[in-house]
Amino acid sequence: MNKYQYPPGSFGLPVLGETLPFLFDRDFIKKRYRQYGSIFKTHLSGKPTVVMIGPKAVDFVLSSHMDYFSWREGWPDNFKTLLGKSLFLQDGEEHRKNRRLMMPALHGPALANYATTMEDITRTYLKKWEEKQQFTWHKEFKQLTFDIASQLLLGTSPGEECVRLSQLFTTLTNGLFAINTLPLPFTQFGKAITARNQILEHLTKVVTKRQQNPTKDTLSLLIQAKDEEGNSLSEKELIAQAVLLLFAGHETTTSMLTWLCVELARHPEVLQRAREEQLQLASKGDLNLEQLGQMPYLEQVLLEVERFHQPVGGGFRGVIKDFEFNGFHVPAGWRLLYSILMTHKLEEIYPEPERFDPDRFNTQRQEHKQYSFSLIGFGGGPRICIGIAFAKMEMKIIAAQLLRSYHWEILPNQSLDPVFFPSNRPKDGLRVRFQPR
């Protein structure tokens, strides 16, 4: 007789478990949450998995009991193969040391230096979109955010090489959740490995160049960064972190910008309020750092996009110490998934969760402040996304310019249903008609 009570739920089929419904049923977690509550078991990518939902559960995983969990052991093997030994997959002291080295390059004065470049690159794209008039926005945003990431994070100028790299990253990203993990040239995973090798080859050259001739980009700052003992990152570490910076530096912002433009087009009253705020600021002068701090309504809209269309549905961890939660026992060796998507849709935190409502975040309501870990699109706790300030500044700069000068409408005959893997986007990518106001 097992004295422990494991969480409720089902392990599904032999070998496959519930991996296929998890990947292909949009309501996989919602259905089980309704049936079992905030903790249940399943079986995903070859491992018994516990799924946890809600602020209390997320606090447990990301903060109060974080040393019970490993990042590296949590993510499917595809991630380890394709993203290498970057910050994302590091644990413990190694992670803390590297995070401390990387922080200054993505915050404070370094960040302030990035604003003008973000604006300039955005303007180039706005001109291009004006000429095109009709296009698929997800694809365009992906290239825009990739150009910004390449220039600011690596110091490489936009151009053909950037386009090639961006396409390689798309191929790499598509391999992250590939079910067939045979590394053959014709499988999705095999193609992703080939793309990864070409990315590494390119980044090795860039790192060597920056070591000889540092510029003002993040990579140059990382090359020069030293910890208290005077240690700096090795060439191999620099390359691994550069892969992560580029990957994380455009994938999530692309998702949020695309959904922002969907929701603004769907809600004319929200668009109107956001636009008025921008026009008022524009009447005082050009967009600058000071103005970026004076956009409370745009901030609310972006928070609601993060809640309603979180770029990533959840986070994986490996359970490295047995633990109890809500009276259930979870053994070491299992995998854990905390659900961002379901936590953001809990009615007790966000009334009418299926309604897009930026006013939830106004100073009177502040629905996300009732419980910590209620809004976790960028994670939370000591390992909150290291690029959060970079991403938020970039999204504000792009949104401000769009609201001040342009009008767009969603073209008919397309599906805007969300596709969640590898990151959240509208199925047909958001085809629009775009023109100056």
C-alpha positions in Angstrom: 0.0 0.0 0.0 1.5 3.4 -1.0 1.3 5.7 2.0 1.7 8.8 -0.3 -1.2 10.3 -2.1 -0.2 11.3 -5.6 -2.1 14.2 -7.4 -5.3 13.1 -9.2 -5.2 12.7 -13.0 -4.2 10.2 -15.7 -0.9 9.1 -17.2 -2.7 8.4 -20.5 -1.3 5.9 -23.0 1.7 3.7 -22.5 4.9 5.5 -23.8 3.1 8.5 -25.4 1.2 9.4 -22.2 -0.9 12.5 -23.0 1.7 14.3 -25.1 -0.5 14.5 -28.2 -3.6 16.0 -26.6 -1.3 18.4 -24.7 0.2 19.6 -28.0 -3.0 19.7 -30.0 -5.9 20.4 -27.7 -6.0 24.1 -26.8 -8.1 23.3 -23.7 -6.0 20.4 -22.4 -5.1 22.1 -19.1 -8.4 24.0 -18.7 -10.4 20.7 -18.9 -8.2 19.0 -16.3 -8.2 22.1 -14.0 -12.0 22.0 -14.0 -11.9 18.3 -13.2 -9.1 18.1 -10.6 -8.3 21.7 -9.4 -4.9 23.4 -9.1 -2.7 20.3 -9.1 -3.0 17.2 -11.3 -0.7 14.5 -12.8 -0.2 13.6 -16.5 2.5 12.1 -18.6 4.4 14.3 -21.2 7.4 13.6 -23.5 8.3 10.4 -21.7 8.0 11.6 -18.1 5.3 11.6 -15.3 4.5 15.2 -15.0 2.7 17.3 -12.4 0.8 20.4 -13.6 0.3 23.3 -11.1 -2.0 26.3 -11.5 -2.6 29.6 -9.7 -0.6 32.2 -7.8 0.0 30.0 -4.7 1.4 27.1 -6.9 3.5 29.5 -9.0 4.9 31.2 -5.9 5.9 27.7 -4.6 7.7 26.8 -7.8 9.3 30.2 -8.7 10.1 31.5 -5.3 9.5 29.9 -1.9 10.6 26.3 -2.9 12.6 27.0 -6.1 15.6 24.9 -4.9 13.3 21.8 -5.2 13.4 22.3 -8.9 15.9 22.3 -11.8 15.5 24.2 -15.0 17.9 22.0 -16.9 16.1 18.8 -15.9 12.6 20.2 -16.6 12.7 21.2 -20.3 12.4 18.5 -23.0 15.7 17.2 -24.4 15.1 19.2 -27.6 15.6 22.4 -25.7 19.0 21.2 -24.3 20.1 20.1 -27.8 19.0 23.3 -29.5 19.6 26.0 -26.9 22.9 24.6 -25.5 24.3 25.6 -22.1 22.8 29.1 -21.9 21.4 30.9 -18.9 18.0 29.5 -19.6 19.1 25.9 -18.8 21.5 26.7 -16.0 20.8 26.1 -12.3 22.2 27.1 -8.9 25.4 29.0 -8.5 26.4 28.7 -12.2 23.1 30.5 -13.1 23.5 33.1 -10.4 27.0 34.0 -11.4 26.2 34.3 -15.1 23.0 36.2 -14.5 25.0 38.8 -12.4 27.4 39.1 -15.2 24.7 39.7 -17.8 22.3 42.0 -15.9 24.1 45.3 -16.4 24.1 44.8 -20.2 20.2 44.7 -20.2 19.3 47.3 -17.6 19.9 50.9 -16.5 22.3 53.1 -18.6 22.9 50.3 -21.1 19.2 50.1 -21.8 18.9 53.9 -22.2 21.6 53.7 -24.9 19.4 51.3 -26.9 16.3 53.4 -27.3 17.4 55.5 -30.3 18.5 52.4 -32.3 15.1 50.8 -31.5 13.4 53.9 -32.8 15.5 54.1 -36.0 15.0 50.5 -37.0 11.2 50.8 -36.3 11.0 53.8 -38.6 12.6 51.9 -41.4 10.0 49.2 -41.1 7.1 51.7 -40.9 8.2 53.2 -44.2 8.5 49.7 -45.7 5.0 48.8 -44.5 3.5 52.0 -45.8 4.8 51.1 -49.2 3.6 47.5 -49.0 0.1 48.5 -47.7 -0.9 44.9 -47.2 1.2 42.2 -45.5 1.3 39.5 -42.8 2.3 41.3 -39.6 3.6 38.3 -37.5 6.3 37.7 -40.1 7.2 41.4 -40.4 7.3 41.8 -36.6 9.6 38.8 -36.4 12.0 40.4 -38.8 11.8 43.8 -37.1 12.4 42.4 -33.6 15.2 40.2 -34.9 16.9 43.2 -36.5 16.7 45.1 -33.2 18.0 42.1 -31.3 20.9 41.5 -33.7 22.0 45.1 -33.8 21.7 45.8 -30.0 22.6 42.5 -28.7 25.3 41.5 -31.2 26.2 44.7 -33.0 25.4 43.3 -36.4 23.7 45.6 -38.9 20.4 44.7 -40.6 20.8 43.2 -44.0 20.7 39.9 -45.9 22.7 38.1 -43.2 20.2 39.1 -40.7 17.3 37.8 -42.8 19.1 34.5 -43.2 19.8 34.3 -39.4 16.1 35.1 -38.6 15.0 32.2 -40.9 17.5 29.9 -39.2 16.0 30.8 -35.8 12.5 30.0 -37.1 13.7 26.6 -38.2 15.4 26.1 -34.8 12.3 27.2 -32.9 10.1 24.8 -34.8 12.3 21.9 -33.5 11.8 22.7 -29.9 8.5 20.8 -29.6 9.1 18.3 -32.4 7.7 14.9 -31.5 10.0 13.0 -33.8 13.4 13.6 -32.4 15.4 11.5 -34.9 18.2 13.9 -36.0 17.7 13.0 -39.7 18.1 15.7 -42.4 14.4 15.6 -43.4 12.8 15.6 -39.9 11.8 18.9 -38.2 14.3 18.2 -35.5 17.0 17.3 -37.9 16.5 20.6 -39.8 16.5 22.4 -36.4 19.9 20.9 -35.6 21.3 22.0 -39.0 20.0 25.5 -38.4 21.5 25.5 -34.9 25.0 24.6 -36.3 24.8 27.4 -38.8 23.8 29.9 -36.1 26.7 28.7 -33.9 29.1 29.1 -36.8 27.9 32.6 -37.4 28.0 33.6 -33.7 31.5 32.2 -33.3 32.7 34.7 -35.9 30.8 37.5 -34.3 32.2 36.8 -30.9 35.8 36.7 -32.2 35.2 40.0 -34.0 33.8 41.6 -30.8 36.6 40.3 -28.7 39.1 42.1 -31.0 36.9 45.2 -31.5 34.2 45.8 -28.8 31.3 48.1 -29.7 28.4 49.3 -27.6 26.2 46.2 -27.9 25.2 43.7 -25.2 27.7 41.1 -26.5 30.7 43.6 -26.2 29.5 44.4 -22.6 29.4 40.7 -21.8 32.9 40.1 -23.2 34.2 42.9 -20.9 32.1 41.8 -17.8 33.9 40.3 -14.9 32.6 38.9 -11.6 34.0 39.7 -8.1 36.8 37.2 -8.5 37.7 38.8 -11.9 36.4 35.8 -14.0 34.8 36.5 -17.3 32.7 34.3 -19.6 34.6 31.9 -21.8 34.2 32.0 -25.6 31.9 28.9 -25.5 29.7 30.5 -22.8 29.5 33.8 -24.7 28.3 31.9 -27.8 25.7 30.0 -25.8 24.4 33.2 -24.2 24.3 34.9 -27.6 22.1 32.2 -28.9 19.7 32.6 -26.0 19.7 36.5 -26.2 18.8 36.3 -29.9 16.2 33.6 -29.4 14.5 35.1 -26.4 15.1 38.7 -27.7 12.7 38.4 -30.5 10.4 35.4 -30.1 8.2 36.7 -27.2 8.1 40.3 -28.3 6.9 39.2 -31.8 4.1 37.3 -30.2 3.0 40.2 -28.0 3.2 42.9 -30.7 1.2 40.8 -33.1 -1.6 40.3 -30.5 -1.4 43.9 -29.4 -2.3 44.9 -33.0 -5.1 42.3 -33.2 -6.7 43.6 -30.0 -6.4 47.3 -30.9 -8.1 46.6 -34.2 -10.8 44.5 -32.5 -11.4 47.2 -29.8 -11.7 50.7 -31.3 -12.4 52.3 -27.9 -9.1 50.9 -26.5 -7.3 52.0 -29.7 -8.9 55.5 -29.4 -7.7 55.9 -25.7 -4.2 54.6 -26.4 -4.0 56.9 -29.4 -5.1 60.0 -27.5 -2.5 59.4 -24.9 0.2 59.2 -27.6 -1.0 62.3 -29.5 -1.0 64.3 -26.3 2.7 63.3 -25.7 3.6 63.9 -29.4 2.3 67.5 -29.1 5.0 68.1 -26.5 7.8 66.8 -28.7 9.5 63.7 -30.2 9.4 60.3 -28.5 12.2 60.1 -25.9 13.1 58.1 -22.7 11.2 60.5 -20.5 8.0 60.1 -22.6 8.3 56.3 -22.3 7.7 56.7 -18.6 4.5 58.7 -19.2 2.2 56.2 -20.9 0.0 54.7 -18.2 -2.8 53.6 -20.5 -0.4 52.0 -23.0 1.2 50.1 -20.1 -2.3 48.8 -19.1 -2.9 47.6 -22.6 0.4 45.8 -22.7 -0.2 44.2 -19.4 -3.6 43.0 -20.6 -2.0 41.6 -23.8 0.5 39.7 -21.5 -2.3 38.3 -19.5 -4.7 37.5 -22.4 -2.1 36.3 -24.9 0.9 35.2 -22.9 3.7 34.4 -25.4 4.5 31.1 -23.7 1.8 28.9 -22.1 3.9 27.6 -19.1 7.3 26.7 -17.7 8.9 23.3 -17.1 11.0 22.2 -14.2 12.6 18.9 -13.1 11.6 17.9 -9.6 14.9 17.2 -7.8 13.4 16.9 -4.2 10.2 15.2 -3.1 7.5 17.8 -2.1 4.0 18.1 -0.8 1.5 20.6 -2.2 -2.2 20.9 -1.2 -1.9 17.5 0.6 -0.5 15.7 -2.5 2.9 14.1 -2.7 5.2 14.6 -5.8 8.4 12.5 -6.0 11.8 13.6 -7.3 12.3 12.5 -10.9 9.0 13.8 -12.1 8.7 16.8 -14.4 6.6 19.9 -13.3 4.7 22.3 -15.5 3.3 25.5 -14.1 0.6 26.9 -16.3 0.8 30.6 -17.1 -2.2 30.4 -19.5 -4.6 29.0 -16.9 -3.3 31.2 -14.0 -4.0 34.2 -16.2 -7.6 33.0 -16.8 -8.7 32.4 -13.1 -12.0 34.1 -12.4 -11.2 34.7 -8.7 -8.2 36.9 -9.9 -9.5 38.3 -13.2 -13.3 38.6 -13.3 -14.6 37.8 -16.8 -11.2 36.4 -17.8 -12.2 35.9 -21.5 -12.9 39.7 -21.9 -10.0 41.9 -23.1 -10.1 44.7 -20.6 -7.0 46.9 -20.0 -8.8 48.7 -17.2 -8.1 45.7 -14.9 -4.7 47.2 -14.5 -5.7 50.8 -13.7 -4.8 52.3 -10.3 -8.3 51.6 -8.9 -8.5 47.9 -9.8 -5.0 46.5 -10.1 -6.4 43.0 -10.3 -2.9 41.5 -10.6 -1.8 43.0 -7.3 -4.2 41.0 -5.0 -1.9 38.0 -5.1 1.7 37.9 -6.0 2.5 35.7 -9.0 -0.9 36.4 -10.7 0.7 37.9 -13.9 3.6 35.8 -15.0 4.0 36.3 -18.8 7.7 37.0 -18.1 8.0 34.5 -15.2 8.6 35.8 -11.7 10.8 35.5 -8.6 14.6 35.6 -8.6 14.6 34.1 -12.2 12.2 36.6 -13.8 13.1 37.0 -17.5 16.4 38.9 -17.6 15.3 40.8 -20.7 12.0 42.1 -19.4 13.0 45.7 -19.3 14.5 45.5 -22.9 11.3 43.8 -24.2 8.9 46.3 -22.5 10.9 49.3 -23.8 11.0 47.9 -27.3 7.2 47.2 -27.3 6.4 50.7 -26.1 8.6 52.3 -28.7 7.0 50.3 -31.5 3.4 50.8 -30.2 3.9 54.5 -29.6 5.0 55.1 -33.2 2.2 53.0 -34.6 -0.4 54.8 -32.6 0.9 58.2 -33.4 1.0 57.9 -37.1 -0.7 54.8 -38.6 -4.0 53.1 -39.1 -4.5 49.4 -39.8 -7.4 47.0 -40.3 -7.6 43.2 -40.3 -8.2 41.8 -43.7 -11.1 39.3 -44.1 -11.0 35.5 -44.7 -8.2 34.6 -42.2 -8.1 32.7 -39.0 -6.9 34.5 -35.9 -7.3 31.5 -33.7 -4.2 31.2 -31.4 -1.6 28.6 -32.2 0.4 28.0 -29.0 3.6 26.2 -30.1 6.4 27.1 -30.4 5.0 30.5 -29.2 1.6 32.0 -29.2 0.5 33.6 -32.5 -2.6 34.0 -34.7 -3.0 31.0 -37.0 -2.7 33.0 -40.3 -0.2 35.5 -38.9 -2.5 38.6 -39.0 -2.9 39.9 -42.5 -3.6 43.7 -42.5 -4.2 46.7 -44.6 -1.8 49.4 -43.3 -1.8 53.2 -44.0 -0.6 56.5 -42.6 -3.3 58.3 -40.6 
